[in-house]
Amino acid sequence: MSGVAVSPARRQNSTGRRLTLRTVIAVLIAVPFIVPFLFLIATATREHGDYLDSPGGWPRSFTLDHIVDAWQQADLGRALVNTLLMCLVACLVCASTSLAGGYFFRINQARWTGPARMLLGAGYAIPMVAWLIPVFVIVAQAGWTGNIYVAGVVNGVSSLPFGFFFVHTFLKQSLTDEVIEAATLDGAGVFRAFWNIGIPMALPAISAVLALTFVWSFGDLLVAATLLQSNTDAYTLPLAATTLTTREDVNLQGQAAAALVSLLPTLVVFAVAQKALKQGFGGGSEK
Amino acid sequence: MTATTTATDRRGRGDRSGERRPRPRFRGGLGGGPAAMLLILPVIVLEVLVLFIPLLYIAYRSFFDWQPGGESTPNGVDNYIDLFTQSEFWQVVGNQFFYLLGLPVWVIAPLIVSFMLREKVAGSGFFRSVYFLPAVMSPAVVALLFRALLSADGPINSMLRGVGLDFLAKSWLSDETTVKPVIIILVLWAGFGTGVLIFSSALSAVPKHLFEAARLDGVGFWGEFWHIAVPSIRNAVVLWMIFQVISIFLFMFSWVYVLTRGGPGLSSATMDFLIYQQFMKFGFYGTAAAQSVVLVLLIITVAGIGGLVTRLLNGKKAAA
């Protein structure tokens, strides 16, 4: 009997100790995720002499000169506008078609739709660099290289296999047969039902697809370096920032400033993207 | 077309409401009939035009001395022979499989940490968010940051020298022996948070009583981890493995291009980087096409092996 009385107390004790140990480990793991960004901010915002004294040390000065310089030298303002336009096009293309496609596969369970869904989803595993070569050849022959909207469409399609699959997985859990049936029995056609229940029910998934398409298009370098390389006026932020490294007149601090400017906009969709992945993947795989 | 179908449908429904109506009507209503094809059409058209036809076209052009805009002459399997006799090509294929060695780390590290964060950690949501930071950031730009951090006179080396570990300081990205392991670690850094997120939400769906029962039996942290946590979220683990394998074959371009340009030599180059170089820098479209075909075949092979292994493991589970 006495053993039973002792053990809860001991368990309590060891629980408390493990709490601190686990938290300490979590903090230690967080260090490599925070320190590089602190270094980036410090390098971009300290004076040159201060940086030369100790590149990795604590900053003793503050200046926005590098950011202003990089902004002008790499035309980051224009690159930002380009990137946002490209992302807008990519998001529109990917989200609208994913929504319709995902809903279609939810309501249509004929024998051929399963394999068709797998095939269209497998588009995700086709190497971008492979299909990009003919696309580049065609775009170049049409004289569309350096066109930000074309790059946007291409980026949107590259997220599409993931996007429609994501919407479908989400609707499979959230939209029951009864609801679809009720909507169509009222005499509403398939498009009315899509508009009235499909879209509202898929909103969380669509915001997820929007966030991820935005993140991927915003971060893309391969499409930009292929389709936009020839036209510096159409450079996106990653392309502009990475091109700085080849210029001798821009030092490391200028590059850091450009990198900082290029990273900040994606933080806006950070929370949405995180929530999106959580519900899309975790829930989906456990059903 | 839409209107007529619905009209006859409605009339037909009224005529013989008594007979085998309910089920066909239910199916027809759910499927939406031929008109619903319009919903899937955009996905099919876009994917076929941008992904599938170009893929077939590149397979076709890999048998040509392909000169876009100029005269392309068929040259049989010359492109492939060139490829297979080049040691550079095999080096890059080798790199690709070297990078795959990181797979256990990329999977197990987030798995352990998500299990650890599951309970008894104050502010676990905050930590998950911090780890997730790299997921929304441009790989190209983050690679720029790490290039600065890892440079010969960069902060990591000066920190190592500062604590008297001079012998460890080296030019990480221009040394053949360190560049690939460094990239494996950077891939871990970039994907870790996403992995933790996916595993955490999968773990939160596992019934709590499973863990409580194990704890009453005196099973420790690792016992719970291996025998309860991992098997219950096996689907999420497999899914994450697939994503990591795909990304190591498909999405390494930005990292390699910015960090090392494939160097030193070709010792850190991946297939996608090599193909990009071939057609964008050197203009060898035929070679690039043949390399793309080999890359697709490699992916299919790896997927096949993966599927086979999973099936074998599942079979063993079922037999036991």
Chai-1 contact restraints between the chains, C-beta under 6 A:
chainA,res_idxA,chainB,res_idxB,connection_type,confidence,min_distance_angstrom,max_distance_angstrom,comment,restraint_id
A,R18,B,K120,contact,1.0,0.0,6.0,A-B,restraint_1
A,L19,B,K120,contact,1.0,0.0,6.0,A-B,restraint_2
A,R22,B,M116,contact,1.0,0.0,6.0,A-B,restraint_3
A,R22,B,K120,contact,1.0,0.0,6.0,A-B,restraint_4
A,R22,B,V121,contact,1.0,0.0,6.0,A-B,restraint_5
A,T23,B,V121,contact,1.0,0.0,6.0,A-B,restraint_6
A,T23,B,A122,contact,1.0,0.0,6.0,A-B,restraint_7
A,A26,B,V121,contact,1.0,0.0,6.0,A-B,restraint_8
A,A26,B,F127,contact,1.0,0.0,6.0,A-B,restraint_9
A,A30,B,F127,contact,1.0,0.0,6.0,A-B,restraint_10
A,A30,B,V130,contact,1.0,0.0,6.0,A-B,restraint_11
A,F33,B,V130,contact,1.0,0.0,6.0,A-B,restraint_12
A,F33,B,Y131,contact,1.0,0.0,6.0,A-B,restraint_13
A,F33,B,L133,contact,1.0,0.0,6.0,A-B,restraint_14
A,P36,B,L145,contact,1.0,0.0,6.0,A-B,restraint_15
A,L40,B,L145,contact,1.0,0.0,6.0,A-B,restraint_16
A,P55,B,P155,contact,1.0,0.0,6.0,A-B,restraint_17
A,G56,B,P155,contact,1.0,0.0,6.0,A-B,restraint_18
A,G56,B,S158,contact,1.0,0.0,6.0,A-B,restraint_19
A,G56,B,M159,contact,1.0,0.0,6.0,A-B,restraint_20
A,T97,B,P42,contact,1.0,0.0,6.0,A-B,restraint_21
A,T97,B,V43,contact,1.0,0.0,6.0,A-B,restraint_22
A,A100,B,L39,contact,1.0,0.0,6.0,A-B,restraint_23
A,G101,B,I40,contact,1.0,0.0,6.0,A-B,restraint_24
A,G101,B,V43,contact,1.0,0.0,6.0,A-B,restraint_25
A,F104,B,A36,contact,1.0,0.0,6.0,A-B,restraint_26
A,F104,B,L39,contact,1.0,0.0,6.0,A-B,restraint_27
A,F104,B,I40,contact,1.0,0.0,6.0,A-B,restraint_28
A,I107,B,L30,contact,1.0,0.0,6.0,A-B,restraint_29
A,I107,B,G32,contact,1.0,0.0,6.0,A-B,restraint_30
A,N108,B,G31,contact,1.0,0.0,6.0,A-B,restraint_31
A,L120,B,E47,contact,1.0,0.0,6.0,A-B,restraint_32
A,G123,B,E47,contact,1.0,0.0,6.0,A-B,restraint_33
A,G123,B,L51,contact,1.0,0.0,6.0,A-B,restraint_34
A,A125,B,I246,contact,1.0,0.0,6.0,A-B,restraint_35
A,A125,B,I299,contact,1.0,0.0,6.0,A-B,restraint_36
A,I126,B,L51,contact,1.0,0.0,6.0,A-B,restraint_37
A,I126,B,L55,contact,1.0,0.0,6.0,A-B,restraint_38
A,P127,B,L250,contact,1.0,0.0,6.0,A-B,restraint_39
A,P127,B,L295,contact,1.0,0.0,6.0,A-B,restraint_40
A,V129,B,D272,contact,1.0,0.0,6.0,A-B,restraint_41
A,V129,B,I275,contact,1.0,0.0,6.0,A-B,restraint_42
A,V129,B,Y276,contact,1.0,0.0,6.0,A-B,restraint_43
A,A130,B,I58,contact,1.0,0.0,6.0,A-B,restraint_44
A,A130,B,S292,contact,1.0,0.0,6.0,A-B,restraint_45
A,W131,B,L51,contact,1.0,0.0,6.0,A-B,restraint_46
A,W131,B,P54,contact,1.0,0.0,6.0,A-B,restraint_47
A,W131,B,L55,contact,1.0,0.0,6.0,A-B,restraint_48
A,I133,B,I58,contact,1.0,0.0,6.0,A-B,restraint_49
A,I133,B,F279,contact,1.0,0.0,6.0,A-B,restraint_50
A,I133,B,A288,contact,1.0,0.0,6.0,A-B,restraint_51
A,P134,B,P54,contact,1.0,0.0,6.0,A-B,restraint_52
A,P134,B,Y57,contact,1.0,0.0,6.0,A-B,restraint_53
A,P134,B,I58,contact,1.0,0.0,6.0,A-B,restraint_54
A,V135,B,P54,contact,1.0,0.0,6.0,A-B,restraint_55
A,V137,B,P68,contact,1.0,0.0,6.0,A-B,restraint_56
A,V157,B,L46,contact,1.0,0.0,6.0,A-B,restraint_57
A,V157,B,V50,contact,1.0,0.0,6.0,A-B,restraint_58
A,F164,B,V43,contact,1.0,0.0,6.0,A-B,restraint_59
A,I180,B,L30,contact,1.0,0.0,6.0,A-B,restraint_60
A,E181,B,G29,contact,1.0,0.0,6.0,A-B,restraint_61
A,T184,B,G29,contact,1.0,0.0,6.0,A-B,restraint_62
A,V190,B,G32,contact,1.0,0.0,6.0,A-B,restraint_63
A,V190,B,A35,contact,1.0,0.0,6.0,A-B,restraint_64
A,V190,B,A36,contact,1.0,0.0,6.0,A-B,restraint_65
A,V215,B,V136,contact,1.0,0.0,6.0,A-B,restraint_66
A,G219,B,S138,contact,1.0,0.0,6.0,A-B,restraint_67
A,G219,B,P139,contact,1.0,0.0,6.0,A-B,restraint_68
A,L221,B,A140,contact,1.0,0.0,6.0,A-B,restraint_69
A,L221,B,S254,contact,1.0,0.0,6.0,A-B,restraint_70
A,L222,B,F253,contact,1.0,0.0,6.0,A-B,restraint_71
A,P238,B,S138,contact,1.0,0.0,6.0,A-B,restraint_72
A,P238,B,A140,contact,1.0,0.0,6.0,A-B,restraint_73
A,P238,B,V141,contact,1.0,0.0,6.0,A-B,restraint_74
A,A241,B,V141,contact,1.0,0.0,6.0,A-B,restraint_75
A,T242,B,A140,contact,1.0,0.0,6.0,A-B,restraint_76
A,T242,B,V258,contact,1.0,0.0,6.0,A-B,restraint_77
A,L252,B,A148,contact,1.0,0.0,6.0,A-B,restraint_78
A,A259,B,V141,contact,1.0,0.0,6.0,A-B,restraint_79
A,A259,B,L144,contact,1.0,0.0,6.0,A-B,restraint_80
A,A259,B,L145,contact,1.0,0.0,6.0,A-B,restraint_81
A,S262,B,V141,contact,1.0,0.0,6.0,A-B,restraint_82
A,L263,B,M137,contact,1.0,0.0,6.0,A-B,restraint_83
A,L263,B,V141,contact,1.0,0.0,6.0,A-B,restraint_84
A,T266,B,V136,contact,1.0,0.0,6.0,A-B,restraint_85
A,T266,B,M137,contact,1.0,0.0,6.0,A-B,restraint_86
A,F270,B,V136,contact,1.0,0.0,6.0,A-B,restraint_87
A,A273,B,V136,contact,1.0,0.0,6.0,A-B,restraint_88
A,Q274,B,F132,contact,1.0,0.0,6.0,A-B,restraint_89
A,L277,B,L197,contact,1.0,0.0,6.0,A-B,restraint_90
A,K278,B,L197,contact,1.0,0.0,6.0,A-B,restraint_91
A,K278,B,S201,contact,1.0,0.0,6.0,A-B,restraint_92
A,F281,B,I198,contact,1.0,0.0,6.0,A-B,restraint_93
A,G282,B,I198,contact,1.0,0.0,6.0,A-B,restraint_94
A,G282,B,S201,contact,1.0,0.0,6.0,A-B,restraint_95
A,G282,B,A202,contact,1.0,0.0,6.0,A-B,restraint_96
A,S285,B,A202,contact,1.0,0.0,6.0,A-B,restraint_97
A,S285,B,N235,contact,1.0,0.0,6.0,A-B,restraint_98
A,S285,B,A236,contact,1.0,0.0,6.0,A-B,restraint_99
A,S285,B,L239,contact,1.0,0.0,6.0,A-B,restraint_100
A,E286,B,A202,contact,1.0,0.0,6.0,A-B,restraint_101
A,E286,B,A205,contact,1.0,0.0,6.0,A-B,restraint_102
